[in-house]
Amino acid sequence: KELQNLLRQSSNNYYVIFKNRIIGFMICFREKSDYNSKNYKFFKKKESKFLYVDRVVIDERHRREGLGKAIYHEIFNLARKDNLPIALEVNTQPINQPSLDFHEKMGFDQVGTKDFEDHSVAYFVK
């Protein structure tokens, strides 16, 4: 149900299909969405136009095959056309080191942090 609501509210979705199965996806939002995420709202306050990457999922059996990079290159092309910064957050507590490393390699710069009651995040923009 939650995933269906996210898809309805989102502006762009990308899917990776292998043997007629979805093995990965990305859900993105533009700046005028009513999305109620505190992380999304961080960027809504700072940027007049942006593309927010909310979810990126790759089936664990297909990780490290370049699928994440391929999806990101799709949104890089979209963002370039509309001159949009790409915004996202990564958990720092508990730490998601593979995601931090990946986003740094993909050229994202950290622009902030936030501590919540049960976790912490770092905010990134490219």
N, CA, C and O atoms as a Tinker XYZ file with bonds, in Angstrom:
   504  protein
     1  N      0.827000   -1.202000    0.000000    73     2
     2  CA     0.000000    0.000000    0.000000    64     1     3
     3  C      0.868000    1.260000    0.000000    63     2     4     5
     4  O      0.614000    2.195000   -0.759000    81     3
     5  N      1.907000    1.278000    0.869000    73     3     6
     6  CA     2.792000    2.435000    0.940000    64     5     7
     7  C      3.514000    2.649000   -0.394000    63     6     8     9
     8  O      3.643000    3.779000   -0.865000    81     7
     9  N      3.979000    1.556000   -0.993000    73     7    10
    10  CA     4.672000    1.662000   -2.277000    64     9    11
    11  C      3.733000    2.193000   -3.357000    63    10    12    13
    12  O      4.143000    3.017000   -4.175000    81    11
    13  N      2.505000    1.743000   -3.373000    73    11    14
    14  CA     1.526000    2.249000   -4.345000    64    13    15
    15  C      1.305000    3.752000   -4.173000    63    14    16    17
    16  O      1.212000    4.481000   -5.161000    81    15
    17  N      1.221000    4.217000   -2.933000    73    15    18
    18  CA     1.046000    5.656000   -2.683000    64    17    19
    19  C      2.255000    6.442000   -3.168000    63    18    20    21
    20  O      2.106000    7.503000   -3.772000    81    19
    21  N      3.452000    5.927000   -2.906000    73    19    22
    22  CA     4.658000    6.596000   -3.380000    64    21    23
    23  C      4.659000    6.705000   -4.902000    63    22    24    25
    24  O      4.977000    7.758000   -5.456000    81    23
    25  N      4.307000    5.624000   -5.565000    73    23    26
    26  CA     4.291000    5.625000   -7.029000    64    25    27
    27  C      3.277000    6.618000   -7.574000    63    26    28    29
    28  O      3.536000    7.281000   -8.578000    81    27
    29  N      2.132000    6.727000   -6.926000    73    27    30
    30  CA     1.105000    7.678000   -7.363000    64    29    31
    31  C      1.586000    9.126000   -7.231000    63    30    32    33
    32  O      1.309000    9.954000   -8.100000    81    31
    33  N      2.291000    9.427000   -6.167000    73    31    34
    34  CA     2.755000   10.790000   -5.908000    64    33    35
    35  C      4.009000   11.154000   -6.700000    63    34    36    37
    36  O      4.284000   12.334000   -6.918000    81    35
    37  N      4.761000   10.160000   -7.125000    73    35    38
    38  CA     6.072000   10.408000   -7.721000    64    37    39
    39  C      5.968000   11.010000   -9.118000    63    38    40    41
    40  O      4.935000   10.929000   -9.784000    81    39
    41  N      7.070000   11.613000   -9.532000    73    39    42
    42  CA     7.123000   12.217000  -10.870000    64    41    43
    43  C      7.798000   11.307000  -11.878000    63    42    44    45
    44  O      7.440000   11.318000  -13.056000    81    43
    45  N      8.771000   10.518000  -11.435000    73    43    46
    46  CA     9.534000    9.650000  -12.331000    64    45    47
    47  C      9.827000    8.337000  -11.625000    63    46    48    49
    48  O     10.183000    8.309000  -10.447000    81    47
    49  N      9.672000    7.257000  -12.368000    73    47    50
    50  CA     9.981000    5.926000  -11.843000    64    49    51
    51  C     10.761000    5.169000  -12.906000    63    50    52    53
    52  O     10.473000    5.264000  -14.099000    81    51
    53  N     11.743000    4.426000  -12.453000    73    51    54
    54  CA    12.554000    3.620000  -13.357000    64    53    55
    55  C     12.566000    2.195000  -12.835000    63    54    56    57
    56  O     12.617000    1.957000  -11.629000    81    55
    57  N     12.518000    1.259000  -13.762000    73    55    58
    58  CA    12.490000   -0.151000  -13.397000    64    57    59
    59  C     13.572000   -0.887000  -14.159000    63    58    60    61
    60  O     13.875000   -0.561000  -15.306000    81    59
    61  N     14.155000   -1.893000  -13.501000    73    59    62
    62  CA    15.107000   -2.782000  -14.151000    64    61    63
    63  C     14.425000   -4.138000  -14.226000    63    62    64    65
    64  O     14.054000   -4.717000  -13.205000    81    63
    65  N     14.265000   -4.636000  -15.442000    73    63    66
    66  CA    13.560000   -5.902000  -15.648000    64    65    67
    67  C     14.540000   -6.927000  -16.201000    63    66    68    69
    68  O     15.292000   -6.645000  -17.134000    81    67
    69  N     14.522000   -8.113000  -15.617000    73    67    70
    70  CA    15.376000   -9.218000  -16.042000    64    69    71
    71  C     14.525000  -10.474000  -16.049000    63    70    72    73
    72  O     13.945000  -10.842000  -15.027000    81    71
    73  N     14.448000  -11.129000  -17.190000    73    71    74
    74  CA    13.636000  -12.344000  -17.332000    64    73    75
    75  C     12.202000  -12.115000  -16.854000    63    74    76    77
    76  O     11.659000  -12.905000  -16.083000    81    75
    77  N     11.601000  -11.024000  -17.324000    73    75    78
    78  CA    10.218000  -10.666000  -17.019000    64    77    79
    79  C      9.947000  -10.415000  -15.535000    63    78    80    81
    80  O      8.803000  -10.511000  -15.089000    81    79
    81  N     10.984000  -10.097000  -14.775000    73    79    82
    82  CA    10.839000   -9.790000  -13.350000    64    81    83
    83  C     11.462000   -8.441000  -13.060000    63    82    84    85
    84  O     12.527000   -8.129000  -13.592000    81    83
    85  N     10.822000   -7.636000  -12.229000    73    83    86
    86  CA    11.436000   -6.388000  -11.779000    64    85    87
    87  C     12.493000   -6.752000  -10.739000    63    86    88    89
    88  O     12.186000   -7.332000   -9.697000    81    87
    89  N     13.749000   -6.398000  -11.043000    73    87    90
    90  CA    14.839000   -6.693000  -10.111000    64    89    91
    91  C     15.424000   -5.410000   -9.515000    63    90    92    93
    92  O     16.343000   -5.452000   -8.697000    81    91
    93  N     14.877000   -4.278000   -9.938000    73    91    94
    94  CA    15.328000   -3.018000   -9.376000    64    93    95
    95  C     14.385000   -1.899000   -9.749000    63    94    96    97
    96  O     13.653000   -1.986000  -10.735000    81    95
    97  N     14.409000   -0.838000   -8.947000    73    95    98
    98  CA    13.588000    0.328000   -9.283000    64    97    99
    99  C     14.106000    1.557000   -8.561000    63    98   100   101
   100  O     14.855000    1.464000   -7.588000    81    99
   101  N     13.686000    2.712000   -9.065000    73    99   102
   102  CA    13.984000    4.001000   -8.457000    64   101   103
   103  C     12.715000    4.827000   -8.501000    63   102   104   105
   104  O     12.012000    4.839000   -9.512000    81   103
   105  N     12.412000    5.527000   -7.398000    73   103   106
   106  CA    11.255000    6.399000   -7.311000    64   105   107
   107  C     11.757000    7.821000   -7.048000    63   106   108   109
   108  O     12.537000    8.055000   -6.125000    81   107
   109  N     11.296000    8.770000   -7.877000    73   107   110
   110  CA    11.745000   10.157000   -7.770000    64   109   111
   111  C     10.556000   11.114000   -7.672000    63   110   112   113
   112  O      9.458000   10.823000   -8.146000    81   111
   113  N     10.806000   12.259000   -7.046000    73   111   114
   114  CA     9.796000   13.297000   -6.870000    64   113   115
   115  C     10.351000   14.629000   -7.335000    63   114   116   117
   116  O     11.539000   14.907000   -7.168000    81   115
   117  N      9.497000   15.449000   -7.913000    73   115   118
   118  CA     9.867000   16.820000   -8.245000    64   117   119
   119  C      9.512000   17.734000   -7.079000    63   118   120   121
   120  O      8.914000   17.296000   -6.096000    81   119
   121  N      9.878000   18.990000   -7.195000    73   119   122
   122  CA     9.771000   19.945000   -6.094000    64   121   123
   123  C      8.353000   20.323000   -5.693000    63   122   124   125
   124  O      8.154000   20.819000   -4.583000    81   123
   125  N      7.377000   20.113000   -6.538000    73   123   126
   126  CA     6.015000   20.537000   -6.197000    64   125   127
   127  C      5.137000   19.413000   -5.641000    63   126   128   129
   128  O      3.922000   19.567000   -5.527000    81   127
   129  N      5.745000   18.311000   -5.305000    73   127   130
   130  CA     4.998000   17.177000   -4.778000    64   129   131
   131  C      4.490000   17.471000   -3.363000    63   130   132   133
   132  O      5.068000   18.286000   -2.644000    81   131
   133  N      3.415000   16.804000   -2.977000    73   131   134
   134  CA     2.907000   16.878000   -1.610000    64   133   135
   135  C      3.523000   15.795000   -0.729000    63   134   136   137
   136  O      3.031000   15.520000    0.366000    81   135
   137  N      4.586000   15.192000   -1.205000    73   135   138
   138  CA     5.243000   14.116000   -0.466000    64   137   139
   139  C      5.584000   14.594000    0.943000    63   138   140   141
   140  O      6.132000   15.682000    1.119000    81   139
   141  N      5.260000   13.783000    1.939000    73   139   142
   142  CA     5.338000   14.205000    3.332000    64   141   143
   143  C      6.626000   13.752000    4.033000    63   142   144   145
   144  O      6.649000   13.678000    5.262000    81   143
   145  N      7.673000   13.455000    3.306000    73   143   146
   146  CA     8.933000   13.018000    3.895000    64   145   147
   147  C      9.704000   14.215000    4.460000    63   146   148   149
   148  O      9.822000   15.247000    3.799000    81   147
   149  N     10.225000   14.078000    5.676000    73   147   150
   150  CA    11.038000   15.152000    6.265000    64   149   151
   151  C     12.300000   15.381000    5.442000    63   150   152   153
   152  O     12.772000   16.512000    5.328000    81   151
   153  N     12.844000   14.319000    4.874000    73   151   154
   154  CA    14.043000   14.465000    4.046000    64   153   155
   155  C     13.723000   15.224000    2.763000    63   154   156   157
   156  O     14.487000   16.095000    2.347000    81   155
   157  N     12.610000   14.899000    2.145000    73   155   158
   158  CA    12.181000   15.622000    0.946000    64   157   159
   159  C     11.985000   17.104000    1.268000    63   158   160   161
   160  O     12.381000   17.974000    0.492000    81   159
   161  N     11.371000   17.382000    2.419000    73   159   162
   162  CA    11.095000   18.767000    2.814000    64   161   163
   163  C     12.388000   19.558000    3.043000    63   162   164   165
   164  O     12.402000   20.775000    2.855000    81   163
   165  N     13.474000   18.886000    3.447000    73   163   166
   166  CA    14.766000   19.555000    3.589000    64   165   167
   167  C     15.149000   20.224000    2.265000    63   166   168   169
   168  O     15.577000   21.377000    2.243000    81   167
   169  N     14.990000   19.489000    1.170000    73   167   170
   170  CA    15.361000   20.031000   -0.144000    64   169   171
   171  C     14.324000   21.026000   -0.657000    63   170   172   173
   172  O     14.668000   21.983000   -1.351000    81   171
   173  N     13.064000   20.802000   -0.318000    73   171   174
   174  CA    12.005000   21.714000   -0.751000    64   173   175
   175  C     12.239000   23.121000   -0.191000    63   174   176   177
   176  O     11.913000   24.112000   -0.844000    81   175
   177  N     12.797000   23.204000    1.000000    73   175   178
   178  CA    13.102000   24.508000    1.611000    64   177   179
   179  C     14.311000   25.168000    0.955000    63   178   180   181
   180  O     14.405000   26.395000    0.932000    81   179
   181  N     15.239000   24.369000    0.420000    73   179   182
   182  CA    16.508000   24.896000   -0.079000    64   181   183
   183  C     16.546000   25.128000   -1.589000    63   182   184   185
   184  O     17.268000   26.006000   -2.060000    81   183
   185  N     15.784000   24.356000   -2.341000    73   183   186
   186  CA    15.888000   24.385000   -3.802000    64   185   187
   187  C     14.549000   24.785000   -4.422000    63   186   188   189
   188  O     13.498000   24.321000   -3.978000    81   187
   189  N     14.580000   25.635000   -5.433000    73   187   190
   190  CA    13.329000   25.998000   -6.107000    64   189   191
   191  C     12.912000   24.925000   -7.113000    63   190   192   193
   192  O     11.722000   24.708000   -7.344000    81   191
   193  N     13.901000   24.259000   -7.708000    73   191   194
   194  CA    13.652000   23.148000   -8.638000    64   193   195
   195  C     14.621000   22.030000   -8.287000    63   194   196   197
   196  O     15.801000   22.279000   -8.038000    81   195
   197  N     14.119000   20.792000   -8.267000    73   195   198
   198  CA    15.012000   19.660000   -8.015000    64   197   199
   199  C     14.308000   18.354000   -8.342000    63   198   200   201
   200  O     13.086000   18.300000   -8.486000    81   199
   201  N     15.102000   17.315000   -8.456000    73   199   202
   202  CA    14.608000   15.958000   -8.605000    64   201   203
   203  C     15.109000   15.189000   -7.390000    63   202   204   205
   204  O     16.315000   15.040000   -7.195000    81   203
   205  N     14.181000   14.702000   -6.576000    73   203   206
   206  CA    14.517000   14.016000   -5.333000    64   205   207
   207  C     14.445000   12.514000   -5.544000    63   206   208   209
   208  O     13.410000   11.987000   -5.952000    81   207
   209  N     15.543000   11.827000   -5.268000    73   207   210
   210  CA    15.591000   10.364000   -5.356000    64   209   211
   211  C     15.170000    9.820000   -4.003000    63   210   212   213
   212  O     15.870000    9.990000   -3.005000    81   211
   213  N     14.031000    9.171000   -3.982000    73   211   214
   214  CA    13.495000    8.670000   -2.715000    64   213   215
   215  C     13.894000    7.230000   -2.435000    63   214   216   217
   216  O     14.354000    6.909000   -1.339000    81   215
   217  N     13.722000    6.379000   -3.408000    73   215   218
   218  CA    14.001000    4.951000   -3.211000    64   217   219
   219  C     14.813000    4.430000   -4.381000    63   218   220   221
   220  O     14.524000    4.718000   -5.542000    81   219
   221  N     15.831000    3.659000   -4.047000    73   219   222
   222  CA    16.575000    2.902000   -5.051000    64   221   223
   223  C     16.705000    1.504000   -4.489000    63   222   224   225
   224  O     17.248000    1.307000   -3.401000    81   223
   225  N     16.208000    0.544000   -5.226000    73   223   226
   226  CA    16.250000   -0.845000   -4.775000    64   225   227
   227  C     16.787000   -1.704000   -5.908000    63   226   228   229
   228  O     16.302000   -1.640000   -7.038000    81   227
   229  N     17.795000   -2.509000   -5.589000    73   227   230
   230  CA    18.311000   -3.506000   -6.534000    64   229   231
   231  C     18.299000   -4.840000   -5.797000    63   230   232   233
   232  O     18.822000   -4.955000   -4.688000    81   231
   233  N     17.699000   -5.841000   -6.422000    73   231   234
   234  CA    17.663000   -7.185000   -5.843000    64   233   235
   235  C     19.089000   -7.588000   -5.461000    63   234   236   237
   236  O     20.014000   -7.441000   -6.260000    81   235
   237  N     19.261000   -8.095000   -4.244000    73   235   238
   238  CA    20.616000   -8.394000   -3.761000    64   237   239
   239  C     21.363000   -9.389000   -4.650000    63   238   240   241
   240  O     22.594000   -9.389000   -4.670000    81   239
   241  N     20.642000  -10.230000   -5.380000    73   239   242
   242  CA    21.307000  -11.185000   -6.276000    64   241   243
   243  C     21.865000  -10.516000   -7.522000    63   242   244   245
   244  O     22.617000  -11.133000   -8.276000    81   243
   245  N     21.497000   -9.247000   -7.745000    73   243   246
   246  CA    21.942000   -8.536000   -8.952000    64   245   247
   247  C     22.738000   -7.277000   -8.617000    63   246   248   249
   248  O     22.938000   -6.420000   -9.477000    81   247
   249  N     23.185000   -7.167000   -7.384000    73   247   250
   250  CA    23.991000   -5.997000   -7.020000    64   249   251
   251  C     25.403000   -6.148000   -7.571000    63   250   252   253
   252  O     25.876000   -7.252000   -7.841000    81   251
   253  N     26.062000   -4.995000   -7.728000    73   251   254
   254  CA    27.434000   -4.930000   -8.234000    64   253   255
   255  C     27.525000   -5.366000   -9.698000    63   254   256   257
   256  O     28.566000   -5.833000  -10.160000    81   255
   257  N     26.401000   -5.199000  -10.419000    73   255   258
   258  CA    26.374000   -5.488000  -11.861000    64   257   259
   259  C     26.249000   -4.202000  -12.682000    63   258   260   261
   260  O     26.109000   -4.266000  -13.904000    81   259
   261  N     26.296000   -3.046000  -12.036000    73   259   262
   262  CA    26.188000   -1.774000  -12.744000    64   261   263
   263  C     24.763000   -1.294000  -12.945000    63   262   264   265
   264  O     24.540000   -0.321000  -13.666000    81   263
   265  N     23.791000   -1.953000  -12.322000    73   263   266
   266  CA    22.387000   -1.569000  -12.517000    64   265   267
   267  C     22.068000   -0.237000  -11.850000    63   266   268   269
   268  O     21.343000    0.582000  -12.415000    81   267
   269  N     22.600000   -0.018000  -10.662000    73   267   270
   270  CA    22.385000    1.258000   -9.978000    64   269   271
   271  C     22.953000    2.407000  -10.797000    63   270   272   273
   272  O     22.306000    3.441000  -10.957000    81   271
   273  N     24.160000    2.226000  -11.314000    73   271   274
   274  CA    24.772000    3.256000  -12.160000    64   273   275
   275  C     23.914000    3.525000  -13.390000    63   274   276   277
   276  O     23.737000    4.675000  -13.790000    81   275
   277  N     23.387000    2.469000  -13.983000    73   275   278
   278  CA    22.566000    2.626000  -15.186000    64   277   279
   279  C     21.307000    3.437000  -14.894000    63   278   280   281
   280  O     20.939000    4.309000  -15.681000    81   279
   281  N     20.651000    3.165000  -13.785000    73   279   282
   282  CA    19.454000    3.933000  -13.426000    64   281   283
   283  C     19.833000    5.394000  -13.169000    63   282   284   285
   284  O     19.152000    6.308000  -13.633000    81   283
   285  N     20.912000    5.605000  -12.436000    73   283   286
   286  CA    21.331000    6.982000  -12.156000    64   285   287
   287  C     21.675000    7.738000  -13.428000    63   286   288   289
   288  O     21.387000    8.931000  -13.525000    81   287
   289  N     22.279000    7.082000  -14.399000    73   287   290
   290  CA    22.592000    7.772000  -15.652000    64   289   291
   291  C     21.320000    8.223000  -16.363000    63   290   292   293
   292  O     21.318000    9.250000  -17.041000    81   291
   293  N     20.245000    7.465000  -16.212000    73   291   294
   294  CA    18.957000    7.885000  -16.776000    64   293   295
   295  C     18.484000    9.186000  -16.130000    63   294   296   297
   296  O     18.042000   10.099000  -16.827000    81   295
   297  N     18.575000    9.275000  -14.805000    73   295   298
   298  CA    18.110000   10.517000  -14.175000    64   297   299
   299  C     19.094000   11.662000  -14.374000    63   298   300   301
   300  O     18.693000   12.825000  -14.384000    81   299
   301  N     20.380000   11.347000  -14.534000    73   299   302
   302  CA    21.341000   12.416000  -14.859000    64   301   303
   303  C     20.960000   13.063000  -16.183000    63   302   304   305
   304  O     20.996000   14.287000  -16.312000    81   303
   305  N     20.594000   12.247000  -17.167000    73   303   306
   306  CA    20.174000   12.780000  -18.467000    64   305   307
   307  C     18.913000   13.624000  -18.341000    63   306   308   309
   308  O     18.828000   14.707000  -18.920000    81   307
   309  N     17.933000   13.132000  -17.585000    73   307   310
   310  CA    16.693000   13.874000  -17.360000    64   309   311
   311  C     16.993000   15.200000  -16.656000    63   310   312   313
   312  O     16.487000   16.245000  -17.064000    81   311
   313  N     17.799000   15.160000  -15.620000    73   311   314
   314  CA    18.106000   16.363000  -14.850000    64   313   315
   315  C     18.863000   17.383000  -15.702000    63   314   316   317
   316  O     18.632000   18.587000  -15.591000    81   315
   317  N     19.756000   16.897000  -16.543000    73   315   318
   318  CA    20.526000   17.796000  -17.411000    64   317   319
   319  C     19.603000   18.542000  -18.370000    63   318   320   321
   320  O     19.784000   19.736000  -18.609000    81   319
   321  N     18.616000   17.839000  -18.919000    73   319   322
   322  CA    17.673000   18.463000  -19.859000    64   321   323
   323  C     16.919000   19.616000  -19.204000    63   322   324   325
   324  O     16.712000   20.658000  -19.826000    81   323
   325  N     16.508000   19.432000  -17.952000    73   323   326
   326  CA    15.711000   20.434000  -17.237000    64   325   327
   327  C     16.542000   21.278000  -16.271000    63   326   328   329
   328  O     15.993000   22.062000  -15.496000    81   327
   329  N     17.873000   21.116000  -16.319000    73   327   330
   330  CA    18.777000   21.865000  -15.452000    64   329   331
   331  C     18.391000   21.728000  -13.972000    63   330   332   333
   332  O     18.264000   22.720000  -13.253000    81   331
   333  N     18.209000   20.487000  -13.544000    73   331   334
   334  CA    17.769000   20.191000  -12.177000    64   333   335
   335  C     18.896000   19.621000  -11.332000    63   334   336   337
   336  O     19.633000   18.750000  -11.795000    81   335
   337  N     19.041000   20.094000  -10.105000    73   335   338
   338  CA    19.902000   19.359000   -9.183000    64   337   339
   339  C     19.189000   18.066000   -8.770000    63   338   340   341
   340  O     17.961000   18.018000   -8.686000    81   339
   341  N     19.967000   17.043000   -8.521000    73   339   342
   342  CA    19.429000   15.770000   -8.034000    64   341   343
   343  C     19.729000   15.706000   -6.542000    63   342   344   345
   344  O     20.876000   15.874000   -6.127000    81   343
   345  N     18.702000   15.463000   -5.742000    73   343   346
   346  CA    18.817000   15.496000   -4.289000    64   345   347
   347  C     18.461000   14.135000   -3.695000    63   346   348   349
   348  O     17.607000   13.418000   -4.217000    81   347
   349  N     19.129000   13.794000   -2.596000    73   347   350
   350  CA    18.848000   12.519000   -1.920000    64   349   351
   351  C     19.476000   12.529000   -0.544000    63   350   352   353
   352  O     20.243000   13.431000   -0.207000    81   351
   353  N     19.150000   11.526000    0.250000    73   351   354
   354  CA    19.790000   11.344000    1.543000    64   353   355
   355  C     20.237000    9.911000    1.680000    63   354   356   357
   356  O     19.705000    9.006000    1.037000    81   355
   357  N     21.241000    9.720000    2.545000    73   355   358
   358  CA    21.765000    8.383000    2.833000    64   357   359
   359  C     21.859000    8.260000    4.346000    63   358   360   361
   360  O     22.266000    9.202000    5.027000    81   359
   361  N     21.484000    7.104000    4.869000    73   359   362
   362  CA    21.582000    6.884000    6.314000    64   361   363
   363  C     23.039000    6.872000    6.757000    63   362   364   365
   364  O     23.896000    6.232000    6.148000    81   363
   365  N     23.286000    7.604000    7.843000    73   363   366
   366  CA    24.611000    7.589000    8.459000    64   365   367
   367  C     24.584000    6.910000    9.825000    63   366   368   369
   368  O     25.624000    6.527000   10.361000    81   367
   369  N     23.376000    6.766000   10.384000    73   367   370
   370  CA    23.202000    6.026000   11.637000    64   369   371
   371  C     21.867000    5.324000   11.589000    63   370   372   373
   372  O     20.859000    6.015000   11.739000    81   371
   373  N     21.754000    4.035000   11.397000    73   371   374
   374  CA    22.894000    3.152000   11.155000    64   373   375
   375  C     23.538000    3.477000    9.799000    63   374   376   377
   376  O     22.856000    3.867000    8.851000    81   375
   377  N     24.816000    3.314000    9.732000    73   375   378
   378  CA    25.553000    3.744000    8.550000    64   377   379
   379  C     25.288000    2.824000    7.356000    63   378   380   381
   380  O     25.256000    1.600000    7.483000    81   379
   381  N     25.102000    3.445000    6.209000    73   379   382
   382  CA    24.970000    2.702000    4.955000    64   381   383
   383  C     26.206000    3.042000    4.113000    63   382   384   385
   384  O     26.120000    3.793000    3.141000    81   383
   385  N     27.347000    2.481000    4.497000    73   383   386
   386  CA    28.615000    2.815000    3.852000    64   385   387
   387  C     28.627000    2.516000    2.356000    63   386   388   389
   388  O     29.160000    3.319000    1.591000    81   387
   389  N     28.056000    1.388000    1.904000    73   387   390
   390  CA    28.055000    1.160000    0.451000    64   389   391
   391  C     27.331000    2.274000   -0.317000    63   390   392   393
   392  O     27.772000    2.675000   -1.394000    81   391
   393  N     26.229000    2.768000    0.235000    73   391   394
   394  CA    25.491000    3.841000   -0.432000    64   393   395
   395  C     26.275000    5.153000   -0.374000    63   394   396   397
   396  O     26.306000    5.894000   -1.357000    81   395
   397  N     26.901000    5.448000    0.753000    73   395   398
   398  CA    27.726000    6.654000    0.855000    64   397   399
   399  C     28.850000    6.621000   -0.179000    63   398   400   401
   400  O     29.089000    7.603000   -0.882000    81   399
   401  N     29.535000    5.479000   -0.264000    73   399   402
   402  CA    30.635000    5.332000   -1.229000    64   401   403
   403  C     30.126000    5.469000   -2.661000    63   402   404   405
   404  O     30.737000    6.157000   -3.478000    81   403
   405  N     29.014000    4.816000   -2.960000    73   403   406
   406  CA    28.438000    4.855000   -4.305000    64   405   407
   407  C     28.117000    6.287000   -4.714000    63   406   408   409
   408  O     28.488000    6.718000   -5.806000    81   407
   409  N     27.433000    7.023000   -3.850000    73   407   410
   410  CA    27.012000    8.380000   -4.211000    64   409   411
   411  C     28.192000    9.340000   -4.328000    63   410   412   413
   412  O     28.170000   10.254000   -5.152000    81   411
   413  N     29.214000    9.138000   -3.514000    73   411   414
   414  CA    30.418000    9.956000   -3.673000    64   413   415
   415  C     31.071000    9.677000   -5.025000    63   414   416   417
   416  O     31.482000   10.606000   -5.719000    81   415
   417  N     31.169000    8.398000   -5.402000    73   415   418
   418  CA    31.747000    8.041000   -6.710000    64   417   419
   419  C     30.922000    8.593000   -7.865000    63   418   420   421
   420  O     31.463000    8.896000   -8.928000    81   419
   421  N     29.625000    8.724000   -7.663000    73   419   422
   422  CA    28.742000    9.221000   -8.717000    64   421   423
   423  C     28.733000   10.752000   -8.779000    63   422   424   425
   424  O     28.025000   11.332000   -9.602000    81   423
   425  N     29.509000   11.404000   -7.921000    73   423   426
   426  CA    29.664000   12.852000   -8.003000    64   425   427
   427  C     28.741000   13.678000   -7.129000    63   426   428   429
   428  O     28.608000   14.882000   -7.347000    81   427
   429  N     28.105000   13.068000   -6.150000    73   427   430
   430  CA    27.228000   13.813000   -5.239000    64   429   431
   431  C     28.060000   14.486000   -4.148000    63   430   432   433
   432  O     29.065000   13.943000   -3.690000    81   431
   433  N     27.625000   15.669000   -3.745000    73   431   434
   434  CA    28.286000   16.422000   -2.677000    64   433   435
   435  C     27.364000   16.511000   -1.473000    63   434   436   437
   436  O     26.166000   16.755000   -1.617000    81   435
   437  N     27.923000   16.313000   -0.289000    73   435   438
   438  CA    27.128000   16.421000    0.936000    64   437   439
   439  C     26.810000   17.882000    1.207000    63   438   440   441
   440  O     27.688000   18.743000    1.159000    81   439
   441  N     25.514000   18.154000    1.496000    73   439   442
   442  CA    25.062000   19.526000    1.729000    64   441   443
   443  C     24.402000   19.714000    3.098000    63   442   444   445
   444  O     23.935000   20.807000    3.417000    81   443
   445  N     24.366000   18.665000    3.892000    73   443   446
   446  CA    23.758000   18.786000    5.205000    64   445   447
   447  C     23.628000   17.447000    5.892000    63   446   448   449
   448  O     23.892000   16.400000    5.300000    81   447
   449  N     23.215000   17.491000    7.157000    73   447   450
   450  CA    22.958000   16.280000    7.938000    64   449   451
   451  C     21.748000   16.535000    8.818000    63   450   452   453
   452  O     21.359000   17.680000    9.050000    81   451
   453  N     21.166000   15.461000    9.298000    73   451   454
   454  CA    20.016000   15.586000   10.208000    64   453   455
   455  C     19.986000   14.361000   11.110000    63   454   456   457
   456  O     20.104000   13.227000   10.646000    81   455
   457  N     19.824000   14.607000   12.404000    73   455   458
   458  CA    19.655000   13.529000   13.374000    64   457   459
   459  C     18.178000   13.432000   13.727000    63   458   460   461
   460  O     17.559000   14.410000   14.147000    81   459
   461  N     17.631000   12.253000   13.551000    73   459   462
   462  CA    16.262000   11.968000   13.962000    64   461   463
   463  C     16.325000   11.128000   15.234000    63   462   464   465
   464  O     17.405000   10.741000   15.680000    81   463
   465  N     15.171000   10.853000   15.805000    73   463   466
   466  CA    15.143000   10.089000   17.046000    64   465   467
   467  C     15.748000    8.694000   16.879000    63   466   468   469
   468  O     16.465000    8.214000   17.757000    81   467
   469  N     15.454000    8.043000   15.740000    73   467   470
   470  CA    15.878000    6.656000   15.558000    64   469   471
   471  C     16.940000    6.445000   14.476000    63   470   472   473
   472  O     17.365000    5.312000   14.254000    81   471
   473  N     17.377000    7.508000   13.801000    73   471   474
   474  CA    18.407000    7.386000   12.770000    64   473   475
   475  C     18.956000    8.758000   12.407000    63   474   476   477
   476  O     18.421000    9.783000   12.830000    81   475
   477  N     20.025000    8.771000   11.622000    73   475   478
   478  CA    20.618000   10.013000   11.128000    64   477   479
   479  C     20.859000    9.867000    9.633000    63   478   480   481
   480  O     21.037000    8.760000    9.124000    81   479
   481  N     20.863000   11.008000    8.933000    73   479   482
   482  CA    21.080000   10.991000    7.492000    64   481   483
   483  C     22.061000   12.100000    7.097000    63   482   484   485
   484  O     22.257000   13.079000    7.817000    81   483
   485  N     22.661000   11.906000    5.936000    73   483   486
   486  CA    23.439000   12.959000    5.271000    64   485   487
   487  C     22.696000   13.294000    3.986000    63   486   488   489
   488  O     22.214000   12.402000    3.287000    81   487
   489  N     22.607000   14.585000    3.679000    73   487   490
   490  CA    21.922000   15.061000    2.471000    64   489   491
   491  C     22.954000   15.325000    1.377000    63   490   492   493
   492  O     24.032000   15.862000    1.634000    81   491
   493  N     22.601000   14.936000    0.158000    73   491   494
   494  CA    23.493000   15.072000   -0.985000    64   493   495
   495  C     22.794000   15.712000   -2.166000    63   494   496   497
   496  O     21.584000   15.571000   -2.343000    81   495
   497  N     23.578000   16.422000   -2.977000    73   495   498
   498  CA    23.074000   17.033000   -4.212000    64   497   499
   499  C     24.123000   16.845000   -5.295000    63   498   500   501
   500  O     25.326000   16.874000   -5.035000    81   499
   501  N     23.643000   16.654000   -6.500000    73   499   502
   502  CA    24.509000   16.667000   -7.689000    64   501   503
   503  C     23.853000   17.537000   -8.728000    63   502   504
   504  O     24.391000   17.706000   -9.822000    81   503
